[in-house]
Amino acid sequence: MTTAHLDENLARFNHPKDLIVVEELPRDPGGKVVEPKLRAAYGSKDAGSIH
C-alpha cells in the first residue's frame, strides 16, 4: 500500500500506523485465523489506543 492509495481510499485517521507482512497466518484445524497467537507475536490491536 502506498500513501497515495490510502489518501484516495481512506480518511487520514483510518490510515494504518504499522503494516506487518508475514509469510503465513496461524490457523486452527478448522482453518480459522488464531488471533491470540497474532496478538502475542505482534502486539494487541489496542496497542496504539489511548484509554
Chimera marker file (.cmm) of the C-alpha trace (Angstrom):
<marker_set name="trace">
<marker id="1" x="0.000" y="0.000" z="0.000" r="1" g="1" b="0" radius="0.5"/>
<marker id="2" x="1.207" y="3.425" z="-0.793" r="1" g="1" b="0" radius="0.5"/>
<marker id="3" x="0.339" y="6.699" z="0.856" r="1" g="1" b="0" radius="0.5"/>
<marker id="4" x="-1.368" y="7.878" z="-2.353" r="1" g="1" b="0" radius="0.5"/>
<marker id="5" x="-3.589" y="4.783" z="-2.406" r="1" g="1" b="0" radius="0.5"/>
<marker id="6" x="-4.507" y="5.296" z="1.244" r="1" g="1" b="0" radius="0.5"/>
<marker id="7" x="-5.237" y="9.001" z="0.693" r="1" g="1" b="0" radius="0.5"/>
<marker id="8" x="-7.599" y="8.155" z="-2.149" r="1" g="1" b="0" radius="0.5"/>
<marker id="9" x="-9.468" y="5.401" z="-0.303" r="1" g="1" b="0" radius="0.5"/>
<marker id="10" x="-9.367" y="6.139" z="3.429" r="1" g="1" b="0" radius="0.5"/>
<marker id="11" x="-9.769" y="9.086" z="5.740" r="1" g="1" b="0" radius="0.5"/>
<marker id="12" x="-6.454" y="10.115" z="7.297" r="1" g="1" b="0" radius="0.5"/>
<marker id="13" x="-7.425" y="8.845" z="10.763" r="1" g="1" b="0" radius="0.5"/>
<marker id="14" x="-8.047" y="5.366" z="9.273" r="1" g="1" b="0" radius="0.5"/>
<marker id="15" x="-4.545" y="5.013" z="7.806" r="1" g="1" b="0" radius="0.5"/>
<marker id="16" x="-2.676" y="2.126" z="9.444" r="1" g="1" b="0" radius="0.5"/>
<marker id="17" x="0.175" y="3.120" z="11.735" r="1" g="1" b="0" radius="0.5"/>
<marker id="18" x="2.076" y="-0.100" z="11.048" r="1" g="1" b="0" radius="0.5"/>
<marker id="19" x="1.943" y="-2.807" z="8.437" r="1" g="1" b="0" radius="0.5"/>
<marker id="20" x="3.483" y="-6.181" z="9.181" r="1" g="1" b="0" radius="0.5"/>
<marker id="21" x="3.751" y="-8.717" z="6.358" r="1" g="1" b="0" radius="0.5"/>
<marker id="22" x="4.009" y="-12.355" z="7.379" r="1" g="1" b="0" radius="0.5"/>
<marker id="23" x="4.524" y="-15.468" z="5.285" r="1" g="1" b="0" radius="0.5"/>
<marker id="24" x="1.623" y="-17.369" z="6.821" r="1" g="1" b="0" radius="0.5"/>
<marker id="25" x="-1.105" y="-16.692" z="9.366" r="1" g="1" b="0" radius="0.5"/>
<marker id="26" x="-1.516" y="-19.114" z="12.294" r="1" g="1" b="0" radius="0.5"/>
<marker id="27" x="-4.657" y="-21.178" z="11.741" r="1" g="1" b="0" radius="0.5"/>
<marker id="28" x="-6.559" y="-23.711" z="13.793" r="1" g="1" b="0" radius="0.5"/>
<marker id="29" x="-7.526" y="-27.148" z="12.394" r="1" g="1" b="0" radius="0.5"/>
<marker id="30" x="-10.788" y="-25.641" z="11.091" r="1" g="1" b="0" radius="0.5"/>
<marker id="31" x="-8.898" y="-23.071" z="9.025" r="1" g="1" b="0" radius="0.5"/>
<marker id="32" x="-9.726" y="-20.012" z="11.137" r="1" g="1" b="0" radius="0.5"/>
<marker id="33" x="-7.018" y="-17.473" z="11.963" r="1" g="1" b="0" radius="0.5"/>
<marker id="34" x="-5.856" y="-17.795" z="15.588" r="1" g="1" b="0" radius="0.5"/>
<marker id="35" x="-5.909" y="-14.136" z="16.619" r="1" g="1" b="0" radius="0.5"/>
<marker id="36" x="-4.454" y="-14.590" z="20.133" r="1" g="1" b="0" radius="0.5"/>
<marker id="37" x="-1.273" y="-16.007" z="18.566" r="1" g="1" b="0" radius="0.5"/>
<marker id="38" x="-1.044" y="-12.969" z="16.265" r="1" g="1" b="0" radius="0.5"/>
<marker id="39" x="-1.522" y="-10.587" z="19.176" r="1" g="1" b="0" radius="0.5"/>
<marker id="40" x="1.099" y="-12.427" z="21.229" r="1" g="1" b="0" radius="0.5"/>
<marker id="41" x="3.616" y="-12.284" z="18.386" r="1" g="1" b="0" radius="0.5"/>
<marker id="42" x="2.932" y="-8.800" z="17.006" r="1" g="1" b="0" radius="0.5"/>
<marker id="43" x="1.045" y="-6.868" z="19.667" r="1" g="1" b="0" radius="0.5"/>
<marker id="44" x="-2.508" y="-6.119" z="20.633" r="1" g="1" b="0" radius="0.5"/>
<marker id="45" x="-4.990" y="-4.426" z="18.319" r="1" g="1" b="0" radius="0.5"/>
<marker id="46" x="-5.333" y="-1.801" z="21.092" r="1" g="1" b="0" radius="0.5"/>
<marker id="47" x="-1.598" y="-1.177" z="21.441" r="1" g="1" b="0" radius="0.5"/>
<marker id="48" x="-1.812" y="2.302" z="19.927" r="1" g="1" b="0" radius="0.5"/>
<marker id="49" x="-5.046" y="3.358" z="21.609" r="1" g="1" b="0" radius="0.5"/>
<marker id="50" x="-5.349" y="5.874" z="24.399" r="1" g="1" b="0" radius="0.5"/>
<marker id="51" x="-7.845" y="4.951" z="27.112" r="1" g="1" b="0" radius="0.5"/>
<link id1="1" id2="2" r="1" g="1" b="0" radius="0.2"/>
<link id1="2" id2="3" r="1" g="1" b="0" radius="0.2"/>
<link id1="3" id2="4" r="1" g="1" b="0" radius="0.2"/>
<link id1="4" id2="5" r="1" g="1" b="0" radius="0.2"/>
<link id1="5" id2="6" r="1" g="1" b="0" radius="0.2"/>
<link id1="6" id2="7" r="1" g="1" b="0" radius="0.2"/>
<link id1="7" id2="8" r="1" g="1" b="0" radius="0.2"/>
<link id1="8" id2="9" r="1" g="1" b="0" radius="0.2"/>
<link id1="9" id2="10" r="1" g="1" b="0" radius="0.2"/>
<link id1="10" id2="11" r="1" g="1" b="0" radius="0.2"/>
<link id1="11" id2="12" r="1" g="1" b="0" radius="0.2"/>
<link id1="12" id2="13" r="1" g="1" b="0" radius="0.2"/>
<link id1="13" id2="14" r="1" g="1" b="0" radius="0.2"/>
<link id1="14" id2="15" r="1" g="1" b="0" radius="0.2"/>
<link id1="15" id2="16" r="1" g="1" b="0" radius="0.2"/>
<link id1="16" id2="17" r="1" g="1" b="0" radius="0.2"/>
<link id1="17" id2="18" r="1" g="1" b="0" radius="0.2"/>
<link id1="18" id2="19" r="1" g="1" b="0" radius="0.2"/>
<link id1="19" id2="20" r="1" g="1" b="0" radius="0.2"/>
<link id1="20" id2="21" r="1" g="1" b="0" radius="0.2"/>
<link id1="21" id2="22" r="1" g="1" b="0" radius="0.2"/>
<link id1="22" id2="23" r="1" g="1" b="0" radius="0.2"/>
<link id1="23" id2="24" r="1" g="1" b="0" radius="0.2"/>
<link id1="24" id2="25" r="1" g="1" b="0" radius="0.2"/>
<link id1="25" id2="26" r="1" g="1" b="0" radius="0.2"/>
<link id1="26" id2="27" r="1" g="1" b="0" radius="0.2"/>
<link id1="27" id2="28" r="1" g="1" b="0" radius="0.2"/>
<link id1="28" id2="29" r="1" g="1" b="0" radius="0.2"/>
<link id1="29" id2="30" r="1" g="1" b="0" radius="0.2"/>
<link id1="30" id2="31" r="1" g="1" b="0" radius="0.2"/>
<link id1="31" id2="32" r="1" g="1" b="0" radius="0.2"/>
<link id1="32" id2="33" r="1" g="1" b="0" radius="0.2"/>
<link id1="33" id2="34" r="1" g="1" b="0" radius="0.2"/>
<link id1="34" id2="35" r="1" g="1" b="0" radius="0.2"/>
<link id1="35" id2="36" r="1" g="1" b="0" radius="0.2"/>
<link id1="36" id2="37" r="1" g="1" b="0" radius="0.2"/>
<link id1="37" id2="38" r="1" g="1" b="0" radius="0.2"/>
<link id1="38" id2="39" r="1" g="1" b="0" radius="0.2"/>
<link id1="39" id2="40" r="1" g="1" b="0" radius="0.2"/>
<link id1="40" id2="41" r="1" g="1" b="0" radius="0.2"/>
<link id1="41" id2="42" r="1" g="1" b="0" radius="0.2"/>
<link id1="42" id2="43" r="1" g="1" b="0" radius="0.2"/>
<link id1="43" id2="44" r="1" g="1" b="0" radius="0.2"/>
<link id1="44" id2="45" r="1" g="1" b="0" radius="0.2"/>
<link id1="45" id2="46" r="1" g="1" b="0" radius="0.2"/>
<link id1="46" id2="47" r="1" g="1" b="0" radius="0.2"/>
<link id1="47" id2="48" r="1" g="1" b="0" radius="0.2"/>
<link id1="48" id2="49" r="1" g="1" b="0" radius="0.2"/>
<link id1="49" id2="50" r="1" g="1" b="0" radius="0.2"/>
<link id1="50" id2="51" r="1" g="1" b="0" radius="0.2"/>
</marker_set>
